[in-house]
Amino acid sequence: MSTSPAQAPTVPAHVLPHRTPAQLLVVARHGLAEAARTRPDGLRYAAAHLAALRAAAALLAARARPAPTRRNRITSVWVLLAAVAPELNEWANYFAAGAGKRAAAEAGIPRVVTAREADDLLRAAEEFVTVVETALGLAHQPALDGPHPLRLGVSDAAPRPGAAAA
């Protein structure tokens, strides 16, 4: 769904990110990878939540236009997301509900989240980042790690079907 600049919802100028949506989504993907590698449950939860925040910021950067306002009012990214992209309201509510746990985990409070909660949030954040990428027309292309597994009956030297010969 694209919103023309004339129709774009406004948000306080000081809350708009200083990166492009594509840059924010790259940072979000890096955050997801970091979360997947992190063993302590609280830190995994916090890293996944931050990745989702960055994806929300990407959507705000793409769809909202700045409006001059006073800086004295704190506004949650999740509240802004619901206003700018009402179709993502359920996602905004889900991640807003986990913000307190993320803050507690970042503060080092032990056992604030379980392994299950951290894993569930990581999966949700991965899905949310993909939803945002799709909404912005910026599909993620995973990096290829190492050699591809060989298919049965195909040797290392044989070209893949459809591949140009070198």
Secondary structure by P-SEA (a helix, b strand, c coil): ccccccccccccccccccccaaaaaaaaaaaaaaaaacccaaaaaaaaaaaaaaaaaaaaaccbbbbbbbccbbbbaaaaaaaacccaaaaaaaaaaaaaaaaaaaacccccccaaaaaaaaaaaaaaaaaaaaaacbbbbbcccccccccccccccccccccccc
